């Protein structure tokens, strides 16, 4: 009986570790980690140039952003579908009080996507907004084209 309980406890532990760590690993060390980090760096450089504070990178928010990126890839279009759900998830996970998001597709580099956002009034407003944290989800579709989601929030 003790062995059975131990095996169940081990299974439950491994299940939760694999579910939560795999998504975080994809953000931190996955194949798109470099472009994700570069987007974060470029956005923060722009914010600092405008007298704003740097955004803290959130792995949890990045997992949420990556889920939306994969959803957009599945539809083959960029969108803000169910953004209220992402805000609620951030409220529950990290006490988010304000929220915005930028999405894009088909840019080839971090510089291209950040420049595209900065050349759009609405996207630039999000980048320069009074937010404290960000999550970024980057993924390629089957044709090798990037899709992007960047979430902004403050506590």
N, C-alpha and C positions, 0 to 999 in steps of 0.2 A: 504494500500500500504506500509506504514511504517513497519507494522508487517511482511509482506511478505519479504521485504528487510532484516529485522532483522533476520528472520528465515534462509534466504539464507546465510547471513554472518555467522551465528552461525554454519550452516552445513559445510560451507567451512572451517571455523576455526577448527571444530572438525575433519574433514577429514584430514587436514594437521597434526594436532597434533597426531592423531591416527596412521597415516602412518609413521611419523618420530620417534615418541617416542617409539612405540612398538618395533621397531628394536633395538633402543638404549637400551631399558629396557632389552631385551633378552641378550645383551652383558653384561650389568652392574649387573643385578640381576636375570638373568635366571638360569635355572637348571645347566648350564655349566659354570657359573661365576667363581666358585672356581678353576676349572682346567685352565680356561683362565687366571686368575690372577696368578696362579702358573707358567704357561708357561712364562708369562711376567717377573715374578720375576727371574726365573732360567736363562732366556736369558740375562737379565740385569746383573745378578751375573757373568755370563761367560764373558760378555763384559767388565765389570769392572776389572776382573782378567787379561784381556788382555790389559788394559790401555785405553779402549774405554769408551765413555760416555754412560750413560743409555739411552734407547729409551723411548720417551714419548708415552704413550698409547693414541691412537686416537679412540674414539667411531665411528666416521664417517668411518675410514678405517676398523674398526672391522665389521661394517655393510656390507661393500663391501666383506670382507673376508668370512663372514658368508654366503653370497649369493653364493660365489664360493664353499664353503664347501657343501652346500645343492645341488648345481649342480652336484658335484662329487658323492654325495650319490645317486642322481637320475640315474647316469650312472653306479654306483657300481664300480667306479675306480678312482684312483687319477690321476690328470692331471693338466696341466697349460693352458688349452684351454682359449683363449680370454684374456690372461694376458695383452695384449696391451690395451684392453678396461678398465681393472681395473686401469692401469697406467693413462690413459686419465681421468678417473673419479677422481682419486686423484689429478691430475693436476688441474682440474676444481674446485674441492672442497677445496683443501688446498695448491695449488701452488707447488705440488711435482715436483722436478727437476730430481730425480733419483729414481729407483724402483727395487725391487726384491721380490720374494716370495718363501716360503717353503710350501710344502704340504706333508701330510702323512695320514696314516690310520692304524687302528687296534691296535695301542698302547693303553695301558689301563690307563696310568697315565701321568701326565705332565713330570715327570722325564724320562719316557721311550721315549716319543716323542722328547724331547730336546736332550737326549743322542743319539738317532738315527740320528738326524740332525747333531749333533756335530761329529759323526763318519763318516759323508759323507763330502768329500771335498767341493762340491758345496754348500751344505746347510750351512756348517760351515762358508764358505766365506760370505754368505748372513748375517748370524748372526753377524759376526765380521766386516761387511762392514761399510762404512762411511755414515751411515744412522742416522736420528735423531728421527724418529717416527715409530710406529708399530701399526698394527691392527691385531687382532686374532679372527678367527671364528672357533668355536668348536661345533660339533653336532654329535649325535648318529644316526646310521641308524636303520631300523626296527628290526634288529637282536641284537641291543644294542652295536654295535661296533663304536668307535669314528672315526671321520674324522676331519682333521685339515687343516687350511690355516693360515699362518702368512705372512702378508705383511710388507715390509720394505720400507721406503722412506725418502728422505730428501728434505728440502725446499731450 
